[in-house]
Amino acid sequence: MNAALARTSPTSSSHAPRNPARSRTRRHARAASTFDRPSRRFTRRFGTPAAKMSAAEVAPAPPGDDTARGPTRRFVTDFLTSRAPSLDPPTDAPRRSDSADELLILNYKLPCVAPHLWHRCERRYCADGGANRLFDDMPRLFPDHHPDAVRAAFVPDVIVGDLDSVRPEVLAHYREAGARCVDLSADQDSTDLHKAVTHMVDSAWRVSQGTGNGLGRVIAGKGWLMEHRIFAVGALGGRFDQTMSSVSAAHEFGDAHVVLIGRHSMAFVVPARTRVAIVPDTAHEGPTCGLIPVCGAAKNVRTSGLRWNLTGGSMEMGRLISTSNALDVDGTDGEVRIETDAPLLWTTDVSRMWSDETESN
């Protein structure tokens, strides 16, 4: 477990406003306050040695603790695979009509799991320059097939964003193939990821009201009728500021359960005031994992299923955070259980899924 080097403002724990007219000012205010004070701790290991942590912070969590509030919400990693990419959906893949999952391709290197995610998702989006990645990188995952055949098999439903990063010939190709293009260049205060997820969620809301042609499978209000996930491929591993923007969007759109996926890591936000059970795919992720209070201080965190658990300890940027932890789910029925009074970012290592050949692309 390591401590972070910067202090997070308490205001960062609030959800970002949905009013576009006010969002820029508030986001800028939060950004300015994030690094307003230097860290008070700096050790040789960039953190606090385990020997100096309190017993509550390092002791294993007691089994059968029923003090959590509300029903258990389960997050199951059922979408990773080490199979070779396929142009056609695997026979055991969920049918698109039975899935509430959505795929969002961003402008960063495609991991080799992208075709598998594509086949299992109901709708597929590209965020602006993500269309270039789909056009260029997807054929590289199928070296035995002609690039035109690969591109014909992977046509997004929607390309959304400023449409200033996608190359004209790529945009024309996908338009001709049937993709819908949504120009959101009027909004200059949001990133491509934020614009794309906003559009996806707004489209889902219109469908729930009986209009539009969006995601579907939603109920009025903030809840999803089916367990819904947005897989944001390429959200991790590039520029650090873009990575933090991805984390911010995952926090803001917590109800849509945005899963950030890169070539080395996967992450999503664990909601506050909810009993959470994460079922990791230990064949493809881990054992390294982390639990990070990027959304503000968490004063009462309880976990089980980790090598170093917390039983009511506090976590805060600039103090204790749980990085370089490890899965230890043998005694917890294969689950990592988390209770927290503030949102936390859960992350696992998925780098062993990628071959050296794929990584070099």
Summary of the structure (lengths in Angstrom):
residues: 361
radius of gyration: 20.6
end to end distance: 33.1
largest distance: 62.3
contacts: 1163
relative contact order: 0.17
helix: 29%
strand: 23%
